[in-house]
């Protein structure tokens, strides 16, 4: 079995910009093993028309922020999807990239009778070591009286999202499904004073039975297979900005009179569902009767009270995924040949498995080690156009010396498959030696910096 660690974040950011630090949110300073995958689900990302049009052309500020955090740590943005204020990002360690395939995204609008994307769901699905996994970030309708509408919208999202994989056409067909977001379920029946008193005394269990999602899970058949960790943290909505004080301002109503203050609620949730797997084919095609090939363990389910940029507190879940790999060999293995520098053309050797669906549109990219995403290459070469030799086992392609970075540094190679629309192979990091021109330039700059400027003459003063 392969043990993977997943850290999942859901956060309604209330159109705010990223905070200065997310070390605690992402548990980057924890002493345990590092995460294999991060999944970030945001709601109410700023989607005013000018911001949204800019984000269509360029990465949005939140995506840039998280890529800046993760890329130096050896993670790349595997996939993302944006629907107005809903944003879903998946980051993975380099080592897992060749074993992640069939990546697809989808979205469903439920706002304004399905015509507006302020509410709804976005998903990213993939095959991870041969097992199908789906992440679904939702923003469901607000207000306590809309519990049935929330359930109807969630059912609609499940029904509407269809995938190309004939073996896994629907969301519920995946081996593992994570459902999270601002689900907007409230605490029914109890008044605001009882709720706040229970929270102040950390008696959260008094509120669980009146939580609308807990009530629905007991009644609705399609929810009964979803699992959630215990709500052992304060309700995450609604707070005054930049504080841990619940709503003191009251909502604005007609003619700007203050209405009732919002009752605290666990609106921000993370649930998961594991499909019943009695049989699963291994890589050699054998079926293992009754053998459990995948399981999910919740290690941590908490809110983060120190973040106050919106009226919601972020919630994180840290999971252990125990997976029996159905894939053990990358589809493509590639390596740089010899010493690399910008003085001459360089060679890349690669080999593929027999089942690999190669294409004339495949390419190999040269990346700095801390690259952010698949298009963040320094240069690339077409595997067919730039091929110089090919045998039954190994193919060689070249990159022109003009394309090699003169300054040198640590790099790696990735083989991108056009048919799979994903990276099929990744090399180990390697060094590119700085060119003679780059070294001479650096030495000249050091000499300039090292020369002392002559002292200015003392001003003449005859008195």
N, C-alpha and C positions, 0 to 999 in steps of 0.2 A: 504494500500500500504506500502511496505517496501522500505525505502530509503537507498541505498548503495552508497558509495563513492569509485570511482576507479581512480587510478593514473597510467597513461601509459607513458612509456619512450621508445623513439627510439634513438639509438646512434650508428653511425659508429665509432668504437673506433680505427681503423687503426692499429691493432695488438698491441696496447699499453696495459700496465698493469693498473689495477684499480687505480684511484686517491686516495689521502689520505682521502678525505672527500666528502660525497655526500649528506650532510644535505640539501643544497639548491635544488639539483636536485630532491630529494624525498619529499621536503617540510615537513621535519620532525620537523622543528621549528615553523610551522604555528600555529596560535592561534585557528583555527577552529577545528571541529571534526576530529578525526583521520580517515585515509583511511580504508576501509574494504578489499580492494584488491589492490595489486601492480602487474603490468605486465611490464616486462623489455624485450625489443627487441634489441639485439645487432647485429651489422654486422662487419665483418672483425676482429673477435676474432682470436687471433694468432693460425693458423692452420698449421704451419710448421710440418713436419712429426713427429719429436720427441715430440713436444708439443701435437699434436693431438693424438698420441698413448698413451701418458701419461694421457690425458684427458679422453680417453676411459676407462682406468682402474680406474681412480680417478676423483673426481669432478674437473672441470677446475677452474683456479684462480678467474674468475669473479663470478662463482656460489658460491664459498666459500666466497668471499668478501660480496656478497649480503646476504647470509645466516647469516653471522656474524653480519651484520647490523640489519637484521630483527628479528632474533630469540629472542633477549632479549626484543623486543617490542611486542611479542605475535603473531607473524606471522610464518607460516611454508611454506616451498616450497611445493606447491601442486603438481606441475608437471613441467617438463622441456623437451626440445628437442634441440639437437645440430646437425647441418649439416655443417661440415667444419667450416667456419667462421661465420655462422648464429647460434645464440643462443637465445632461448626464455624461459623465466622464469615466473612462476605465483606464487605469494605469497598471502596467505589469513589469516585473523584472525581466531583464534581457533573456535570461536562461529559459524562460517559458515560451518565448515568442514562437519558436518553430512548432510547438505543439498546440497552438491555438489556431483554429481554422473556422471556416464558414461563419464569418462575422457579418451580421446583418443588423440594421437599425430599422425602427418603425416608430410611428407616432399616431395618436388618435386625439382629435379635438372633441371636447364635450361642452365647451362654453358656447352660449348662444345657440342652443339646439344643434351643436356639432359644427357650427360655422366659425367659431372663434377659439383660438388656442390658448386663452388665458387659463383654462382648466383642461385637464385631460391626462394623458400618459405618454411617456417616451420609453422605448426599450432598446437595449443592446443584447443580442444573443450571440452565442458562439459555441464551438466545440472545444472543450478543454481536456487534453489528453484522451480524446475520444468520447467524452461525456458531454452532453448538452446542458448548457447553463444559460439562464436568462435573467437580466436585471431590469426591473421596471420601476421607474420613478413617476409618481402620480401627484397631481394637485387636484383634490376633489372639492366639491362645493362647500362653502362656508355656512355657518349659522346652525344652531342647535336643532332647529326644526327640519333640517334637510338631510336627516340620517338616511331615509329611503332613497333620496336622490343620489347620495353618495354611493350606495350599494348598486343602484341602477347604472350609474356611470362606470363603476368598476366592472360590472358584468359586460357592459358595452365594449369597454377596452379589451377585455378578454376575447370577446367574440369577433371584434373588428380586425384585430391584428393577426394576419396570416403571413407565414414565411414560405420561402421557396423550397425549403428542404421537405421532400415528400415523406420522410420518416418523422419529422417534427414540424407539422404544419401550423400548430397552434401554440400559444404561450403555455398552456397547461400540459403540453406533451413533453416539455423539457424535463430532463432528469432532476435539475434543481431550478427553482424559481425564487428569486428574491423580490419582494414587493415592499416598497418603502416610499416615503415622501410626506408631504403635508396632507394627510388623509382627512383632516378636519373633523374627526369624530370628537364629540363632546361628552361631558358628564351630565347625565340626565337627572331630573327630579330634585336633586339636592340644591339648596340655595347657596349663594356666593359665600355667606358667612360660615356655613358648615364646611364647605369645601376648603376655604382658606384656613380654618382652624385645624382641620385634619392634616393639611399640608404642614402647617407650623409645628404640629406634634409628630410629624413623620409617620402618620398613620394612613399611609397610602392605600392599604388593604380595604379601608372603609369605603373607598371610592371605586375600587375595581369593578364591583358588581353592577354599578350604574354607568360604567364606560360604554358608550354606544357600540364600539367595535367589539368589545367582549360579549355584549348582549347579542350582536348579530352573528358572531361566530358560533353561538349555541343554537341559533335558529336556522341559519342559511347553510344549506348543504355544500354549496360551492366554496364556502369559507372554512369548513371544518377541518380540511387537511392543512391549513396554514398554521404555522407555529410562531409564537412570539415569546420572547423572554419576559421575566417578571418586571413589572413597572415599579422598580425600586428607586426611582428618581422623581423629583418634583415634576408636575405637569409643565410642559415646555412653552405654554402660551397662556395669557398674553402679558408681556412685560413692558414696563417703561423702557425707553431706549437707554442703553449704556448703564443699566442697573439690573439688580436681581429682585426688584420690587414689582409685584403684580400690578396690573393696570390701575392707575390712579386718576386717569384723565377722563375716562368715559368716552363712548363713541359719539361722533357728531351726528345729529339728526337734523330734521327739517328746520330751516331758519337758524342753524348753528347752535341750537340748544343742546346741552349735553344729555345723552341718553344714559342707559344703564351701563355700568362697568361690565366688561366681559368676565365671565366666570373662567377661572383657570381650567385648562384641559390638556390632555395628552394628544395633541393634534399630530405630532411628528413621530412616526412609527417605522419600525423595521420588522417585517415578517418574512418567513421563508416556507417553502414547501418542497419536499423530496418525493419524487414519483416512486411508486412501489415497483422496485426492480427485482423481480424473482429470477430473471435470466438476463444475461448480457453477453454478447459475443466478444471474445478476446481478439487480439490482433491476428492470431492464426485461425480464427473462425470457430473455435470450440465454444460451446455453451457451458457455463458453469452453473449447475442447478443449485438454487437456493443460496448461492454465495453472494454476500453483500458487496457490491463493487463501489459503492459511494455512500458517504454519510456526512452529516453536517453537525458540528458541535458549536454551541454558542459559548464563547469564553468571557464576553464582557458586553453589557448593554447599559449605556449610561448617557446622561445629558452633560453638557458643558456650560456651566453657569457663568463662566468668566467672559463669554462672548456676548456683547451687547449691541451689535450694529443693527439688529432688527428686533421686532417684538416677539420673535421666536428664539428659543435656544436650540443649538444644533444637537442632534442625537447621533451616537455612533454605536455600531455593533462590530465586535471583533469575533471572527469565526475561524474554526478549524475545519478544513475540508479533507476528509480521508478518501482518497481516490485510488482505485486499482487502475493503473494506466493501461489503456487499450492501444496506445501509441508509445513506442519507446525509441524510435529512430527518426530524426528529421528527414523530411522529404528531400532536402538539399543539404549537402555538406560542402562548405567552401573555405578556401584558405588563400592568403597572399603567398606568392612565390618569391623567395629570396628577400634581399634587402630592398626596401622601398625608399626612394628619394626622388626629387624633382629633376634629376640630371638625365633620366632616361625613362622610356616607357616601362610600365610595370605589368606583371602578369598575375592573373587570378585563376586558380584551378577549382573546379567544382564537379561534383558527381551527384546523380539523382537516383532515387528509388525507381523501380520499374513502373510503379503505378502513378508516378508524378505526371500531372497533365501539363506538360510544358507548352509554351506559346512563343511565337516570334516577338511578342510584345513584352516578354519578361526582361527584367533588367537587374543589374547589380549596383547597389549604391555604396559609396564610400562615406562613412559618417564619423564625426567626432564621437568619442565614447559617451559623452554626456548629451547625446542627441535627444530631441524632444518628441518627434513623431516621424512617421515614415517619409514624409516629404522634406525633412530637415537634413537632406544630404549635402555633402560638399560637392560631389560630382557623381556621375553614374555612367555605366556602359551597357549597351544593348547586348544581350547574350548571343544573339544570332549575327547582327551586323558586325560586331567586334570580335567574333570568334577567330582564333588563329590555328587551333588544332582540336581534333576531337577523336576519341577512341571509344571503345565499348564502355570503358570504366570512367574516364576522366575527360573533361572538356576544359580548354584554356581560352580565356579572353584577355584583352589588354585594355589598359587605360593610358592615354597619351601623357607624356611627361608634362605637357602644358597644363594638364588638369590637376596635377598633384600639388598640394599646398607646400609652398617653399619653406614656411616656418617649421614644418614637421609637427610632431606631437603624437598622441595616442589616438588610434582610430580603430574602426571595425568595419566589416563588410556585411551587407544584408542582401539576400536574393529575394526580389519581389515577384510574386506570381500574378500574372494578369488574370488567369482563369480563376484562381482562388481569391483574388483581391486581398492578399495578405502576404506577410513575410513568410517565406517557406524555409529559410535557412539563415543562420547568423554565425559569423566567425568569432573566434576568440580575439580579444583586443591585441593590437600589435603596434609597433613604433614605425613612424615615418621619419627618416633622418632629415634634419634641416639641410637645405641646399647650401652650396658654397656661397652663393650670392646673399642668402639670408644671414649666414654666419658673419660674412664680411660687413654687411650692413649693421648687424648688431654690435660688432666690435667697434665700428666707426662711431656709432652712437654712444658707446661707452667711453670712447676717447674724448668725444665732444663734451660729454657730461663730466668727465674727470679733469678737464683742463680748468685751472683756476683763472678766473677773470682778473686782469690787472687791477690793483687798487686805484681808486680814483684819487687824483692829486688833491692834497689838502688845499682848501681855499686860502688864497693869499690874504693875510690880514696884517696891515702895517701898524696897527695900534696895539 
